Amino acid sequence: MQTVVLDTNALLMPFEIRINLDLALRDLLGDVRCVVPGPLIGELKRLDHKFARAALELARRYEIIQTAVAGDDAVIEAALMTGGYILTNDKDLRARARERKIPLIYLRSGSHLVIDSFR
């Protein structure tokens, strides 16, 4: 079973563009284990976004992994700890993940998820 680490904008996707993350990830990878870095819970609580509360509720449905760092560093650390993919549309985070050879999943054409993998 593959692990997918969700970042903040991935948790907002279902509400911004009406995509079912669980189904979309299952279509790409089969059975998956979705995880959220612990510091992102606090980030979502402080986020001034109309879907922040809904994204927080979604995040709490997944496994929360504690990390020693926050923000994008927490997402990268969680991916390295689990050997998982990162699901994000954040260009800076995607660039950093590529440098570290961490496989990515991101939204293409505003409608579907694609894999950018180094495996």
N, C-alpha and C positions, 0 to 999 in steps of 0.2 A: 504494500500500500504506500503510495506516494504522500509526502507531506507538502502542504502549501501554506506559506506564511503570508498572512494578509496584512497590508499596510492600511493606513487611515483612508486613503482614497479608494482602495478596493472595498472597504466596508461601506463607503458611501455609494458605490456603483449601483447596487440594487435599487436605490431610491432615486438616484439621478437619471438613470437610463432604463430602469425597469428590466434588469437582467437577474435571473435566478442564479446566484453564484454556485450553489450546490449542484444544480443540473448542468450548468455550463462546464464546471470543472470535471464532473463525472463523464461528460461527453469527451473531454480532452484526455483524461488520464485514467478513467475507471474509478474504482473506489479510492477516495482521498481522505486524508486527515487534515483538516484545516486548523491552524493555530494562529493565535494573536499574541504578539509580545505584550507583556504586562504594562509597560509604560504607555502603550497606546490607549489604554483604558482611561488614564488620567488626561491624556491629550484630547480624547473625545469628550470628556466631561467639561473641558475648558473651551472647546471649539465653538466659535460663533458661526454656526451653519444651520440652515433650517432642517436638515436631516441628521444632525449630530446625535440627538436622543435616539432616533431609530437605529442609527449605526452602532451606538453604544449597546443597545439591546441585542442587536445581531452579534456583536463581538462577544458578548457574554454567553452566547449559545455554543461558542467554540472553545477549544482548550486554550487556556491562558498559560503562556510560558514566561517565566521570570527571566529578565536579562539584567546585566550589570550596567547597561547604558540605556539611553533614551533615544527617541526619534528614529531617524533612518538607521542609525547605528544599531538600534535594538532589532530592527527588521533583519539587517544583515547578520547580526549575531545569532538570532533565532534560526535563520536559514542554514548557517554554518553548523550550529548545534544539532539540527535535525536532518541535515543533508537534503533539505527541501527546496522547492521552488519558491520564488517570491512573486506574488500577484500584486502588481502596481501599474499605475500609469504615470507615475512621477518620473520625469525624464532624468533628473539628477540621480535618483535612486537606481534607476535602470542602468545608467552609465557606471555607477559604482559597483553594482552587482556584476555587470559584464567584466569589469576589471578583475574581480575576484572569481570569475568563472562560475557564478551562481546562476542556475537556470531561471528564466523568467517566464511569466505569463502576463500578458497585457491585453488591453482592449484595442481592437483594430476596427477602424471605420465606425466607431461608436456603436457597434452592434454585436460583436462576437469576440471571444477570447482566443488568443493564439499563443503558441509556445515559442520561445526563443531559448534554445537549449544548447548547452556545451557538452552534454553527456553523449 
